[in-house]
Amino acid sequence: MAIETGARAVLQRTVSAADTARALGSGDLEVLASPRLLAWSEAATVAALAGRLELGRTTVGTRVEMEHLRASAVGAVIHVQADLVYVDGRMLRFEVAATDGSGLLVGRATVSRVLVDRERFLARL
């Protein structure tokens, strides 16, 4: 099964106390932490590939470039959309945009993932 551009997923998350910079140690404010936004961005790329991978295949993250542009308070609803925009053999590149409930851009990222054979990858550890 060939992977093609156009795959998309949108995740909705609500910022909780566990998602804050204070809780994750990336700062001391009770706002959405950049590491959590990064994790949500990667989760959206994985969701975009759901049902599109051959049995025994998965992807692993290899590169992320992210801008966290706006603070989000606990309780804020964040929509994270990942779009597969580039495929070259096993290399996949996604553009990710995170917006808040009013549509304002909270962050954006470019996430690269590589398609691997699950067993072969784990055997090399």
N, C-alpha and C positions, 0 to 999 in steps of 0.2 A: 504494500500500500504506500503510494508516494505521498509525501507531505507537500502541500502547496500553500502559497500565500493566501491570505484571506481568512484564516482561522481567527476566531475572536471569542473572548470571554469577558464578562463583566461580573465582578464580585461586589457585593455590598457588605460593608463592615461598619460597626458602630464603635467609636473610640471608647475604651473602658479604662479604668485606672491601671490595669495591667499593661496597657498599650502606651503608657506615657514615658517621656524621657526620664522622669524620676524613677519609675519602676524598672526600666531597662538599663539604667546607669549611663545613659548617653547625655545626661543633663540633669538639672534639678527642678524643672518646671513640669506642671501637670498638663502637658500638651502632647499630642501625638508624636511619638519618637520616630526619628528617621529610620532606625533599624526595623521598626515595625512596618513602616511604610514600604521599606525595601522587601520585607518578607511577604507582605500582601501583593506587591508587584510581581514577585516571583510566583506566588501561588496563582495569580491570574494567568501567567504564561503556561503553567502546568494545566490549568483548567481549559485553556484554549486548545490543548492537544488531546483532551479526553476523548477516547473512542477513535482516535486517528492513528494510533501507533500499532504496529504489528505485535503479536504476542511475543513476549520475551524482550521487547525493546522498551527503552525509557529515554529520558533526556536528563542531562546534568547541566547546571549553570556553569558558565565559564567567564562571563564578563558582565558587569553592570555599570552603567553610568547614570547617576540619578541626581536630580535637583529637587530639593524639598523647599517649596516656594512660599508656603503659607501655614501658619500655625492652626491647629484644630483642637478645640477643647474636648474634654471628656463629654460624651453624649453626642458628639458630632457624627453624622452619617457620611461615610466616604464611599464613593463608587470608584472602583479600580478597573479600568478597561485595558486589556492587552490585545494587540493586533499583530499577527504574524505578517511581517512586511518583506522578509527576505529569506530565501532558502538557497543554499549552495551545498549540494551533497548532504552531509550530515549536519552542517552548521545552519542554525535557525536564529533569526534576529526578530525581536519583538519591539514595538513601540508601545509604551504603557503611559496612560494618563490617569491621574487620580483627581477627582473633583469632589467638592463638598455638596451638601444638599441644595445649595443655591446655584450650583453650576460653576463656582469659582475653582480655578485650577489650584490644587494643593501641591501637586508634584508631578514630575514626569521622569521617565526613565527609558533607556535603551537596554534591553536584556538579551544577551546571547546565550543560547543553549546548544548542546551537541547531542545528537542522537547516538545512543550506545546500546550494545547488547548487554542486558542486565547481568547475566551470569559471568560473562567475560570481564566486565568492568569490576565486579566484586572479587573475582578470582585474583586480580592483580594487586589487591590491597595487602 
